[in-house]
């Protein structure tokens, strides 16, 4: 089975401008995801898809196996990850290379490491899954969440049994998608056009620290601090 690792990185970002190229503990943010992909035991090729020339140059500098010049229409806010992934697969197919699985690696997850990619792929095989999706435990129970009316009334919020104790065991914990890793069969992606099949999809659980997703300046600083601490703890 051939496995493609795809790093999707566009130049435009509104909440944190140029986040994918910002210096993150000495290297551009995207470099850490490229390294994680190249360090995987199972990925056959690590490809970066971007419309941005600076990102493309960084991808070359950090030894990505292939850099795809993404069309502008696939670099807008409304462009879907599925369309970007299919464009990359088609590009590789045009060059005579096809893949059985695709691993989507967003560059805004700099604490995701090679071992996480490999563990997700092992889980894919063990479960005979159509897809595996990275998740982490929510910071607070979903029972603490609800809608607030324009009047700010919490009547319906309370009626729905909110404010249950936060003491949660792993068995009854709430989880959220962390964006760090998605694994999917290529035929499933082409047929269903989703990274979340209705059946035979499994969760790969990561810690909240490993799952920090950089979308704002404060998240960037948090991820950088955690990453620095992680590096100091490594032998």
C-alpha positions as CSV (number, residue, x, y, z in Angstrom):
1,X,0.0,0.0,0.0
2,X,1.3,3.4,-0.9
3,X,0.7,6.4,1.4
4,X,0.8,10.0,0.5
5,X,1.5,12.6,3.2
6,X,-0.1,15.9,2.2
7,X,0.8,19.2,3.9
8,X,-1.7,21.9,2.9
9,X,-0.5,25.5,3.4
10,X,-2.0,28.6,1.8
11,X,-0.5,32.0,2.1
12,X,-3.6,33.8,3.2
13,X,-4.7,33.7,6.8
14,X,-6.9,36.4,8.4
15,X,-6.6,35.9,12.2
16,X,-2.9,35.4,12.2
17,X,-1.4,36.8,9.0
18,X,1.3,34.7,7.3
19,X,1.1,32.2,10.1
20,X,2.5,29.3,8.1
21,X,5.9,31.1,7.5
22,X,6.2,32.7,11.0
23,X,9.4,31.8,12.9
24,X,8.5,29.1,15.4
25,X,11.3,28.1,17.7
26,X,13.9,28.8,15.0
27,X,12.1,27.5,11.9
28,X,9.1,28.4,9.9
29,X,5.9,27.0,11.3
30,X,5.3,24.8,8.3
31,X,8.8,23.3,8.6
32,X,7.8,21.3,11.7
33,X,5.0,19.5,9.9
34,X,7.3,18.7,6.9
35,X,9.8,17.2,9.3
36,X,7.2,15.2,11.0
37,X,6.0,13.8,7.7
38,X,9.6,13.0,6.5
39,X,10.3,11.3,9.8
40,X,7.3,8.9,9.4
41,X,8.2,5.2,8.9
42,X,5.2,4.7,6.6
43,X,4.7,7.8,4.3
44,X,6.0,7.1,0.8
45,X,6.0,10.8,-0.2
46,X,5.6,14.1,1.6
47,X,3.9,16.7,-0.6
48,X,3.3,20.4,0.1
49,X,0.4,22.1,-1.7
50,X,0.5,25.9,-1.8
51,X,-0.2,28.8,-4.0
52,X,2.3,30.9,-2.1
53,X,5.8,31.3,-3.5
54,X,7.5,31.8,-0.1
55,X,5.8,28.7,1.3
56,X,6.9,26.8,-1.8
57,X,10.5,27.9,-1.3
58,X,10.4,26.9,2.3
59,X,9.0,23.5,1.4
60,X,12.0,23.0,-1.0
61,X,14.5,24.2,1.6
62,X,13.1,21.7,4.2
63,X,13.3,18.8,1.7
64,X,9.6,18.1,0.9
65,X,9.5,15.3,-1.7
66,X,7.3,17.4,-4.0
67,X,5.9,20.9,-4.1
68,X,2.6,21.4,-5.9
69,X,1.7,24.9,-7.2
70,X,-1.9,25.1,-6.0
71,X,-4.4,27.0,-8.3
72,X,-5.7,30.3,-6.8
73,X,-9.2,29.0,-6.8
74,X,-8.2,26.3,-4.3
75,X,-6.5,28.8,-2.0
76,X,-9.5,30.9,-1.0
77,X,-11.3,30.9,2.3
78,X,-14.1,28.8,0.8
79,X,-11.9,26.1,-0.8
80,X,-12.3,22.7,0.9
81,X,-9.5,20.4,2.1
82,X,-11.1,17.7,0.0
83,X,-10.7,19.6,-3.2
84,X,-7.1,20.4,-2.3
85,X,-6.4,16.8,-1.5
86,X,-8.0,15.5,-4.8
87,X,-6.0,18.1,-6.8
88,X,-2.8,16.8,-5.2
89,X,-3.7,13.2,-5.9
90,X,-4.6,14.0,-9.5
91,X,-1.3,15.9,-9.9
92,X,0.7,12.9,-8.7
93,X,-1.4,10.6,-10.9
94,X,-0.5,12.8,-13.9
95,X,3.1,12.1,-13.1
96,X,2.5,8.4,-13.0
97,X,2.2,7.9,-9.2
98,X,-0.9,6.7,-7.4
99,X,-1.6,6.1,-3.7
100,X,-3.8,3.9,-1.6
101,X,-4.0,6.2,1.4
102,X,-3.8,9.9,2.0
103,X,-2.6,11.4,5.3
104,X,-3.6,15.1,5.6
105,X,-1.2,17.1,7.8
106,X,-2.2,20.7,8.6
107,X,0.9,22.9,9.3
108,X,-0.9,24.6,12.2
109,X,-0.3,21.6,14.4
110,X,3.4,21.9,15.1
111,X,3.3,19.6,18.2
112,X,2.2,16.6,16.1
113,X,5.2,14.4,15.6
114,X,6.2,11.5,13.3
115,X,5.2,9.0,15.9
116,X,1.6,10.3,15.9
117,X,1.4,9.9,12.1
118,X,2.7,6.3,12.4
119,X,0.4,5.5,15.3
120,X,-2.6,6.7,13.4
121,X,-1.6,4.5,10.4
122,X,-1.1,1.5,12.7
123,X,-4.6,2.1,14.1
124,X,-5.9,2.3,10.5
125,X,-4.5,-1.1,9.8
126,X,-5.6,-2.7,13.1
127,X,-9.2,-1.5,12.7
128,X,-9.3,-2.2,8.9
129,X,-10.7,1.4,8.9
130,X,-11.8,3.6,6.1
131,X,-10.5,6.6,8.0
132,X,-8.8,7.7,11.2
133,X,-9.2,11.2,12.6
134,X,-7.0,12.9,15.3
135,X,-9.0,14.0,18.4
136,X,-8.3,15.2,21.9
137,X,-10.4,15.6,25.0
138,X,-12.3,18.8,25.3
139,X,-11.1,21.4,27.8
140,X,-14.5,21.3,29.5
141,X,-17.5,18.9,29.3
142,X,-19.9,19.6,26.5
143,X,-22.5,19.8,29.2
144,X,-21.0,23.2,30.0
145,X,-21.8,24.4,26.5
146,X,-25.1,25.8,25.0
147,X,-26.8,28.5,23.2
148,X,-27.5,32.0,24.6
149,X,-30.6,33.9,23.4
150,X,-30.3,37.5,22.3
151,X,-31.8,38.5,25.6
152,X,-28.9,36.7,27.4
153,X,-31.4,34.5,29.2
154,X,-30.0,31.1,30.3
155,X,-33.3,29.5,30.9
156,X,-33.1,27.0,28.1
157,X,-29.3,26.5,28.8
158,X,-30.1,25.3,32.4
159,X,-33.2,23.3,31.3
160,X,-31.0,21.0,29.2
161,X,-29.1,19.7,32.2
162,X,-26.0,21.9,32.0
163,X,-23.4,22.2,34.8
164,X,-22.8,18.5,35.4
165,X,-19.6,17.9,37.4
166,X,-16.4,18.1,35.5
167,X,-14.9,14.9,37.0
168,X,-14.7,12.8,33.9
169,X,-13.3,9.4,33.3
170,X,-11.8,8.5,29.9
171,X,-14.9,6.4,29.3
172,X,-17.4,9.3,29.4
173,X,-15.1,12.1,28.3
174,X,-16.0,14.5,25.5
175,X,-13.7,14.7,22.5
176,X,-13.1,17.2,19.7
177,X,-11.3,16.9,16.3
178,X,-7.9,18.4,16.7
179,X,-6.9,18.9,13.0
180,X,-3.5,17.3,13.5
181,X,-3.9,14.2,11.4
182,X,-6.5,12.7,9.1
183,X,-5.9,9.3,7.4
184,X,-8.3,8.1,4.7
185,X,-8.5,5.5,1.9
186,X,-8.1,7.3,-1.4
187,X,-11.1,5.5,-3.1
188,X,-13.2,6.5,-0.1
189,X,-12.1,10.1,-0.4
190,X,-12.8,10.2,-4.1
191,X,-16.2,8.5,-3.8
192,X,-17.5,10.3,-0.7
193,X,-15.6,13.5,-0.9
194,X,-15.1,13.7,2.9
195,X,-12.5,12.9,5.5
196,X,-15.3,11.6,7.8
197,X,-17.0,8.5,6.4
198,X,-20.3,7.6,7.9
199,X,-19.0,4.2,8.9
200,X,-15.7,2.6,9.8
201,X,-13.9,5.8,10.9
202,X,-11.9,5.7,14.1
203,X,-10.5,8.2,16.5
204,X,-6.8,8.6,17.2
205,X,-6.6,10.2,20.6
206,X,-3.9,12.7,21.3
207,X,-3.3,14.9,24.4
208,X,-4.5,18.5,24.5
209,X,-1.0,19.8,24.5
210,X,-0.1,17.8,21.4
211,X,-3.3,19.0,19.8
212,X,-2.8,22.8,20.0
213,X,-4.0,24.3,16.7
214,X,-2.4,27.6,15.7
215,X,-5.0,30.1,14.5
216,X,-4.4,33.1,16.7
217,X,-1.4,35.0,18.2
218,X,-2.1,33.6,21.7
219,X,-2.3,30.0,20.3
220,X,1.0,30.6,18.5
221,X,2.7,31.7,21.7
222,X,1.2,28.7,23.7
223,X,2.3,26.2,21.0
224,X,5.8,27.7,20.9
225,X,6.1,27.5,24.7
226,X,4.8,23.9,24.8
227,X,7.1,22.9,21.9
228,X,10.1,24.4,23.7
229,X,9.3,22.6,26.9
230,X,8.8,19.4,25.0
231,X,12.2,19.8,23.3
232,X,13.9,20.4,26.7
233,X,12.4,17.2,28.1
234,X,13.5,15.0,25.1
235,X,16.7,13.0,25.7
